[in-house]
């Protein structure tokens, strides 16, 4: 298998990571799965911003590790978690870069959620 390409963010594909100044919560139905004042907002090129939430502020007991992985040449390999099976589109609804590339090292130890599968509220 060929080596995976590694790309560095730049003017043609910018990535910024900044602390979000307010509280971010993630809910599945009426249940809060994450609640933090330490979220990071990652803005990548033309994509919508993504909140990365510290693992310590996520109820990890509600998540189940999946075998699914994906690759981003700017961030590295992503691992996935699924939400409880009672949730629509539960499979692989949460991702994390456990060993992100240096350019995005700040997201290590953080999780992100697909906004069409959970309710994300940012103050």
Secondary structure, DSSP 8 states (H G I E B T S, - for coil): ---------BTTB-EEEEE-SS-EEEEETTEEEEEES--EEEEETTS--EEEEEGGGB-GGG-EEEEEEEEETTTEEEEEEE--TTSTT-TT-EEE-TT--GGGGGGTTEEEE-TTTSEEEE-
